[in-house]
Amino acid sequence: MRQPWIIAALMATLGVATYFLWRQLDEDSSKGLIQHRHEPDYYLVEMVRRTMDRTGTLQNVLTAEQVFHYPDDDTTELAKPRMEIYNGDANPWQMVAERGVIKADNEVIFLHGRVEIWRLDDAGNREFEILTSELRVFPKVQYGETENAATIKGPATVTKTRGFRANFEHNRLELLEQVRARYEKRPRP
C-alpha cells in the first residue's frame, strides 16, 4: 500500500519541479528577446569628433546632427554626417551625406543617400565635386571607395563613372569602369 502513495508523491513533486523549471526558462528567454532588440542605448545631438595622428596633427573631423548607438550589433548611425579629411594641404577634402553608419570595428564609415565630396580652391570655390549615392570611407588611411555611379564636375569637365577609389592623402582619384567625360568650354572673362 505504501508504493502507490510514494509514486503519487514523486509524480506530484516532479510535476511541481517541471512547472517551476518551465517558468524559469520562459522568463529567461523573454529577457533574452528584450536584450536583442535593435534599440539605441544612447544618442548624441550635434556630435563633433576630431581625430589626430600620433604627432597631434589633425587628420579628420566627423560631425553629425544626431548619433544613435545600438548595442546589439555595436553600430552607430549618423544623421546628416559631414566629414573633413586633412592631408597637409591648406584645404581639406569635404564630404556630406544624408545618413551614415559606423560598424563595430570603427574602421569604416558608410555614407548613404546623396553623398557629395569636394575640395575648395584658394578663393573658397569648389575646385571640383563628386556626387554619388554611397561611399565607404576609411579615415585612418584617408581612403574612400564606391561601386555606385558617380558624377565628377571639374572646372571644365563633367565625368561620369561606375565606381571610383579616392586616395585623399595623395589627392588621387581612380575611375573604375564605364567612364565618360564631356568638356565644357568656359566663356572668357
N, C-alpha and C positions, 0 to 999 in steps of 0.2 A: 503494500500500500504506500510505502514511502516513495517509491520510484516515480509514480505519476506526479506527485506534488513537487518533487525535486526537478523533474523535467519541465513542469509548468513554470516554476520559479526561474529556471535557467532561460527559458524561452522569453519570459517577460523581461528579464534583465537584458538579454540580448536585443530585444525589441527597443527598449529604452535607450540603450547604448547606441544602437543604429540610428535612432531618431536624432540624438544629440550630435553624433558624428556627421550625419547628413546636413543638419542645420549649420554646423561649423564650416563645412566645406562650401555650402551655398553662400554664406556670408563672406568667406574668403574670395570666392570667385566674383561676387558683385563688387567687392573692394578693388579687385584687380581690374575690372572693367572701368571703374571710375578713374583709376590711375593712368590708364592707357588712352584716355580721350585726348584729342588734339585741341587742347585749350592752352592759352598763354599763361605762364606763371608770373611774368612781369611785362611791363611795357614802358616805353620812354616816349617823350614828346620833345621834338626839336633836338635830336641827338647830333653831336659832333664828336668824331673820333679822329684823332691825329696820330699817325704812325711815323716814328723816327727810325733811322738806321742806327747802327752801333756807335757812330760818331755824333749822334744827336741832330743830324740833318733831316729836315722834313722830307718824307718820302711820299705820303699821300694824306688826303683829308677826305673822310667819308661823312656825309650828313644825310639826315632823313627826317621828314616831318613826323613820322611815327615809326616805332620799332616794337615788334612783338616777338617774344622768345617762347618757344614751345619745347617743354622738357621731354615729351615722349620721343621725339626724334632729334632733339638738340639743334633745331633750326631757328634762324632768326629771320623774320620777314620785315622788309623795309617798305614804307610808303613814300613815294617820290624821292628816291635816293639821288644824291649828287656826289660825284667823286672828282677829286683833283689829283693828278699824278705828277709829281715833280721829278725832273731828271737833271737838274743843274742848269737848265735854260731859264731865262727870265720868266717866260710864260708857261704855266703848266698845261697838261692835257686836261680837258674837262669832259665830264660825262654826266648826263641826266637820263632818268628813266621813269616810267610810271610806277614800277614796283621792282623790288629786288629780293633775293633770298641768299642768306649765308648759311652754308651747310655746317655740320658739326665740327669739321676739322679747321674751319676758319681760313682755309687756303684759297677758296674760290668765292667770288661774289657773282651771282647770276642776276643780270639786269634784264627785265622783261617789259613788253609793251613798246611804246615809241622810245627808242634809245637814240640819243644824239651824242656825238663825240666831236670835239673841236679844239682848236688852239687859236689863240688870239695873236695878231701881229703886234708890232710895237705901237701902232696907232690905236689899238684896242678893238680892232675889227677882226672878225673870224677870217683867218688865213684860208681855211677850208673846213668843211664839216662832213661828217659821215652820219648817215641815217640808216638804222636797221631796226629789227624787232626783237633781237635777243643778243646778248653779249656775255661771255664768260670772262671775268677779269681776275687775273692772278696778281694781286697787288705787290707781293713780296719780290716778284721778278719783273714787275712792270710790263705785263703782257696781257693781251686780250685776243679773243677769237670768236668767230661765229661761222656757222654753215648757212645761215639765212641770207636772203637777198639784202644788198646794201647799195646805197647811192652815195657817191662821194662828189661833193661840189668843191671845186677849186676856183682860183681867180679867173680862169679862162676855160675850164673844162667841167663837164659832168660825166662821171664814170659810173656805170652800173656793173655789179658783180654778184656772183653767188658765192658768198663766203670770203673771209679775209682773216689774216693774222696780223696783229699790230704789236710791234716791239716799241713800246713807249719810251724805253730807256734810250734807244738809238734813233728815235723818230723815223721808224721804217714801217711800211705797210705792204704786205704781200697779198695780192689779189688771187683768189684760188681758181675760179672757173667762170665761164660764160661772161667774160669781161667785154664790155662795150663802152667806148669813150666817144664823146662829142666835144669838139672845140667850139667855143663861143667867142667870137671876136668882140672885144670890148671897144666902145667908142673912145676916141682920144679926147682928153680933157682940153 
